[in-house]
Amino acid sequence: MNIHIMAIHKGKSVFYYGNCNPAINYASDVRDCNGENLGYTNDLEDDLTNRTIIWKHKNSKCNF
């Protein structure tokens, strides 16, 4: 199940989806508050800080 995450990228808030299924090779778009696509999570991973889960399905087993 996907989760919704907010993080900081270069001083600005960004949003992306996460997936904790280890069998899936998963990357999602990282978007700013205007909806602009900044790249993919696998490319920006090292620059994403202060991650906060803003939504997670109640049955999700994700543990970020």
N, C-alpha and C positions, 0 to 999 in steps of 0.2 A: 504494500500500500504506500502511496505517496504521502509525503508530509510537505508542508509549506514552510519555508525558512526565510527569515530576514537576516541580512548580514551587512557589514560595512565593507565597501570596496573603494579605496582611494578617498576616504573621508565622506562618502555618500552612502545612503541606504540603498540596498539592492534586495531583490526578491528572486527566489528560485524554488524548484521542487526538489525533494530528495527521495531516494528509494533505498530501503535497507535490505532488499532481497539479494543475498550474495550470489545468486545464480544469474543475475542480470547485469550486463555491462551497460551502465546507465549514466547518461550525462544530460543535464537540462540547460535551457537558456537562463542566463543571468540577466535580469532586467532592472532598470532604474525606475524611479517613481513616475517617469513619463512613459514607461512602457518600452523604452529603447533597449534593444538587445545589445548587451556589452560583450557577449561571448558565451562560451560553454563552461559549465562548472569544472570539468576536468582540466581546462586551460587556465582558469582563474583561481583554482583551489588554494594556492599559497597566498593569494592576496585577499581572501575573504576572512574577515575577523568578526568578533562579537556576534557569533551566530545565535539566533534565537528562533526556536520553533514557534510559529504563530498559529499553526493548525496541524492537528494530528488526529486521524480517525480513532475513535475510542477503542477499537479492537486492534490497533496497530501494535506490532511488536518492535517497532523501530526504537532504538535506544541511542540517540545522538547526544 
